[in-house]
Amino acid sequence: MPESHGDPGPQELVMTLLGTYVSPRESRHVWSGGLVGVLAGLGFSDGAARIALARLARRDLLARHKAGRLVHYSLTRRTIALLEDGDRRIFSFGRREREVGEWTVLWQSIPESRRQARERLVRRLRFLGFGPVQDGTWIAPHDREAEVLTLLAELDVSEHAGLMLGKPSAGLDVRRFAGRAWDLDGLAARYDAFVRDFGGYSGDLPDAEAFGVRTWLTHTFRAFPSLDPELPVGLVPAPPSRAAAVELFHDLYQALAPAAQRHFDEVTEP
């Protein structure tokens, strides 16, 4: 288990598995016992795996189907939309240098009675590259107006939020200010660890090993859009290992795909 992956919960890992190996997303049903077996191979107990699947179903992220004695899961419309949005963000992340432009400032005062909506908003803001500067106030170093307006409307919390576009003052120490919203030193260390953990692998691995490496590779890389705001290089230098990490991810993701998919399909077939 690579050092750089952190300590994921089984629900998070199930979402990585579904986004990476379930195709076509609209119609495929996956055997629950197979998903439990896959998670067992990644270090989770049967009980933890089954609890994770049940909780994802309660959150409307999985749909449960029963055929005789077998239980299968399929992706809900909400999950498909989340995965497609995640694909766009993940596979475009770090592919071009960001230019200096307008920043987005969001402030919200969502009441405690709408706590679930507030938590979903925070998760999506992080995935869009926002960082918190104080309670209820978030910034992103790019124009995220369209995405945020769509998100606020989807969660029905527009009346509890404000949005503004602007530029940081030329007299501001942007590196120091950004360090309040994002852990830039920790981010650089995570990129270093990612390159160190996965840099020694090639596409020539047995199916089960290819599956394990590709799954942790994808799960680890998925975190970077939530951690790295992609600050304009004209204001703050990019993390030294980011370019190497992005290239490594794309190369290994493609190289390991056939063998990893074979293993997933074999294990999840009743």
C-alpha positions as CSV (number, residue, x, y, z in Angstrom):
1,M,0.0,0.0,0.0
2,P,1.8,3.2,-1.1
3,E,2.7,5.8,1.4
4,S,1.2,8.6,-0.6
5,H,-2.4,7.3,-0.7
6,G,-3.2,8.4,2.8
7,D,-5.7,6.4,4.8
8,P,-8.9,6.1,2.7
9,G,-12.2,4.7,3.9
10,P,-13.9,1.9,2.0
11,Q,-16.7,4.2,0.7
12,E,-14.1,6.5,-0.9
13,L,-12.3,3.5,-2.4
14,V,-15.6,2.1,-3.8
15,M,-16.2,5.3,-5.7
16,T,-12.7,5.1,-7.2
17,L,-13.4,1.5,-8.2
18,L,-16.7,2.4,-9.8
19,G,-15.3,5.4,-11.7
20,T,-12.3,3.4,-12.9
21,Y,-13.7,0.0,-13.8
22,V,-17.4,0.1,-14.3
23,S,-18.3,0.6,-17.9
24,P,-20.9,1.2,-19.3
25,R,-21.8,3.3,-16.3
26,E,-25.4,3.7,-17.3
27,S,-26.4,0.0,-17.3
28,R,-23.8,-2.3,-15.8
29,H,-24.7,-4.2,-12.6
30,V,-21.9,-5.4,-10.4
31,W,-22.2,-8.3,-8.0
32,S,-21.9,-7.3,-4.4
33,G,-19.9,-10.3,-3.4
34,G,-17.4,-9.4,-6.1
35,L,-17.1,-5.8,-4.8
36,V,-16.5,-7.2,-1.3
37,G,-13.8,-9.5,-2.7
38,V,-12.1,-6.7,-4.5
39,L,-12.1,-4.6,-1.3
40,A,-10.8,-7.5,0.7
41,G,-7.9,-7.7,-1.7
42,L,-7.2,-4.0,-1.0
43,G,-7.0,-4.6,2.7
44,F,-10.6,-4.2,4.0
45,S,-12.6,-6.7,6.0
46,D,-15.8,-8.3,4.6
47,G,-17.8,-6.5,7.2
48,A,-16.3,-3.1,6.5
49,A,-16.9,-3.6,2.8
50,R,-20.5,-4.6,3.2
51,I,-21.2,-1.6,5.5
52,A,-19.6,0.7,3.0
53,L,-21.8,-0.6,0.1
54,A,-25.0,-0.3,2.3
55,R,-24.1,3.3,3.3
56,L,-23.5,4.3,-0.3
57,A,-26.9,2.9,-1.2
58,R,-28.5,4.9,1.6
59,R,-26.8,8.0,0.2
60,D,-28.3,7.4,-3.2
61,L,-24.8,6.7,-4.7
62,L,-25.6,3.1,-5.5
63,A,-28.8,1.3,-6.5
64,R,-29.4,-2.2,-5.0
65,H,-30.8,-5.0,-7.1
66,K,-31.7,-8.5,-6.1
67,A,-31.7,-11.5,-8.5
68,G,-32.5,-14.7,-6.6
69,R,-29.9,-15.0,-3.8
70,L,-27.5,-12.6,-5.4
71,V,-27.3,-8.8,-4.8
72,H,-26.0,-6.5,-7.4
73,Y,-25.3,-2.8,-7.4
74,S,-25.6,-0.2,-10.2
75,L,-24.7,3.5,-10.4
76,T,-27.4,6.0,-9.8
77,R,-27.8,9.1,-12.0
78,R,-26.3,11.2,-9.3
79,T,-23.2,9.0,-9.1
80,I,-22.8,9.0,-12.9
81,A,-23.0,12.8,-12.9
82,L,-20.4,13.0,-10.1
83,L,-18.0,10.5,-11.8
84,E,-18.3,12.3,-15.2
85,D,-17.6,15.6,-13.5
86,G,-14.7,14.0,-11.7
87,D,-13.2,12.6,-14.9
88,R,-13.2,16.0,-16.5
89,R,-11.4,17.5,-13.5
90,I,-8.9,14.7,-12.9
91,F,-7.9,14.1,-16.5
92,S,-7.4,17.8,-17.3
93,F,-5.7,18.6,-14.0
94,G,-2.1,19.8,-14.3
95,R,-2.1,19.6,-18.1
96,R,-1.5,23.3,-18.7
97,E,-0.1,26.3,-16.9
98,R,-2.7,28.6,-15.4
99,E,-2.5,32.3,-16.3
100,V,-3.0,35.1,-13.9
101,G,-6.7,36.1,-14.0
102,E,-9.7,36.7,-11.9
103,W,-10.1,34.9,-8.6
104,T,-13.4,33.7,-7.2
105,V,-14.5,34.5,-3.6
106,L,-17.5,32.7,-2.1
107,W,-19.0,33.2,1.3
108,Q,-21.8,31.2,2.8
109,S,-24.0,31.1,5.9
110,I,-25.9,27.9,5.3
111,P,-27.9,27.2,8.5
112,E,-27.4,24.1,10.7
113,S,-30.7,22.7,9.5
114,R,-29.1,22.4,6.0
115,R,-26.0,20.8,7.3
116,Q,-25.9,18.0,4.7
117,A,-26.1,20.5,1.9
118,R,-23.3,22.5,3.5
119,E,-21.1,19.5,3.8
120,R,-21.7,18.6,0.1
121,L,-20.9,22.2,-0.9
122,V,-17.6,22.1,1.0
123,R,-16.6,18.8,-0.7
124,R,-17.4,20.1,-4.1
125,L,-15.6,23.5,-3.5
126,R,-12.4,21.6,-2.5
127,F,-12.6,19.6,-5.7
128,L,-12.9,22.8,-7.7
129,G,-9.7,24.1,-6.2
130,F,-11.1,26.3,-3.4
131,G,-9.4,26.8,-0.1
132,P,-10.9,28.3,3.1
133,V,-9.6,31.6,4.4
134,Q,-11.9,31.9,7.4
135,D,-15.2,30.4,8.5
136,G,-17.6,30.3,5.6
137,T,-15.3,32.1,3.2
138,W,-13.6,30.3,0.3
139,I,-11.3,31.4,-2.5
140,A,-10.1,29.9,-5.8
141,P,-7.3,31.4,-7.9
142,H,-9.4,31.1,-11.1
143,D,-12.8,32.1,-12.5
144,R,-15.2,29.4,-11.1
145,E,-18.4,31.5,-11.3
146,A,-20.3,29.1,-13.7
147,E,-19.4,26.0,-11.7
148,V,-20.3,27.6,-8.3
149,L,-23.6,29.0,-9.5
150,T,-24.6,25.6,-10.9
151,L,-23.5,23.9,-7.6
152,L,-25.4,26.4,-5.4
153,A,-28.6,25.9,-7.5
154,E,-28.2,22.1,-7.4
155,L,-28.0,22.2,-3.6
156,D,-30.7,24.8,-3.3
157,V,-28.6,27.1,-1.1
158,S,-28.2,30.2,-3.4
159,E,-30.0,32.4,-0.9
160,H,-27.4,31.6,1.7
161,A,-24.3,32.4,-0.4
162,G,-22.5,35.3,-2.0
163,L,-20.1,35.3,-4.9
164,M,-17.5,37.7,-6.2
165,L,-14.8,37.8,-8.8
166,G,-11.6,39.9,-8.4
167,K,-7.8,40.0,-8.4
168,P,-5.4,40.0,-5.5
169,S,-3.6,43.3,-4.8
170,A,-0.3,43.8,-6.5
171,G,1.1,44.7,-3.0
172,L,0.0,41.4,-1.5
173,D,2.5,38.5,-0.8
174,V,0.4,36.0,-2.7
175,R,2.5,33.0,-1.6
176,R,2.0,33.8,2.1
177,F,-1.7,34.6,1.6
178,A,-2.3,31.4,-0.3
179,G,-0.5,29.5,2.4
180,R,-3.5,30.3,4.7
181,A,-5.9,28.6,2.4
182,W,-3.8,25.7,1.1
183,D,-1.0,23.6,2.6
184,L,1.5,24.3,-0.1
185,D,4.5,22.7,1.6
186,G,2.5,19.6,2.4
187,L,1.3,19.5,-1.2
188,A,4.8,19.5,-2.5
189,A,5.7,16.6,-0.2
190,R,2.7,14.6,-1.4
191,Y,3.8,15.0,-5.1
192,D,7.2,13.9,-4.1
193,A,5.8,10.8,-2.4
194,F,3.5,10.0,-5.4
195,V,6.5,10.0,-7.8
196,R,8.5,7.9,-5.3
197,D,5.7,5.4,-4.7
198,F,4.7,4.8,-8.3
199,G,7.8,5.7,-10.3
200,G,9.2,2.2,-10.3
201,Y,6.3,0.5,-11.9
202,S,5.8,-0.4,-15.6
203,G,2.8,-1.7,-17.5
204,D,4.2,-5.3,-17.5
205,L,2.6,-6.7,-14.4
206,P,0.4,-9.7,-13.6
207,D,-3.3,-8.9,-13.6
208,A,-3.9,-8.8,-9.9
209,E,-0.8,-6.7,-9.2
210,A,-1.7,-4.4,-12.1
211,F,-5.2,-3.9,-10.6
212,G,-3.8,-3.1,-7.1
213,V,-1.2,-0.6,-8.5
214,R,-3.7,1.1,-10.8
215,T,-6.4,1.4,-8.2
216,W,-4.0,3.0,-5.6
217,L,-2.5,5.2,-8.4
218,T,-5.9,6.5,-9.4
219,H,-7.2,6.9,-5.8
220,T,-4.1,8.8,-4.8
221,F,-4.1,11.1,-7.8
222,R,-7.8,11.8,-7.3
223,A,-6.9,13.8,-4.2
224,F,-4.7,16.3,-6.0
225,P,-7.5,18.5,-7.5
226,S,-8.8,19.0,-4.0
227,L,-5.4,19.8,-2.5
228,D,-3.7,21.8,-5.3
229,P,-5.4,25.1,-6.4
230,E,-3.1,25.3,-9.5
231,L,-2.0,28.8,-8.5
232,P,-0.9,30.8,-11.5
233,V,2.8,30.3,-12.0
234,G,3.2,34.0,-12.6
235,L,2.3,34.5,-8.9
236,V,3.5,31.3,-7.2
237,P,5.9,28.6,-8.6
238,A,4.3,25.2,-9.2
239,P,5.2,22.3,-6.9
240,P,8.5,20.9,-8.2
241,S,7.2,17.4,-8.7
242,R,3.7,18.2,-10.1
243,A,4.6,17.8,-13.7
244,A,6.3,14.5,-13.1
245,A,3.4,13.2,-11.1
246,V,0.9,14.2,-13.8
247,E,2.9,12.5,-16.5
248,L,3.4,9.4,-14.4
249,F,-0.3,9.1,-13.7
250,H,-1.4,9.3,-17.3
251,D,1.3,6.9,-18.5
252,L,0.6,4.2,-15.9
253,Y,-3.1,4.6,-15.9
254,Q,-3.2,3.7,-19.6
255,A,-0.4,1.1,-19.5
256,L,-2.1,-0.9,-16.7
257,A,-5.6,-0.6,-17.9
258,P,-6.1,-4.0,-19.8
259,A,-4.6,-6.2,-17.1
260,A,-6.4,-4.3,-14.2
261,Q,-9.7,-4.4,-16.0
262,R,-9.4,-8.2,-16.6
263,H,-8.8,-8.7,-12.9
264,F,-11.8,-6.6,-11.8
265,D,-14.1,-8.3,-14.3
266,E,-13.0,-11.7,-13.2
267,V,-13.5,-11.0,-9.5
268,T,-16.8,-9.3,-9.8
269,E,-18.4,-11.9,-12.0
270,P,-20.7,-14.2,-9.9
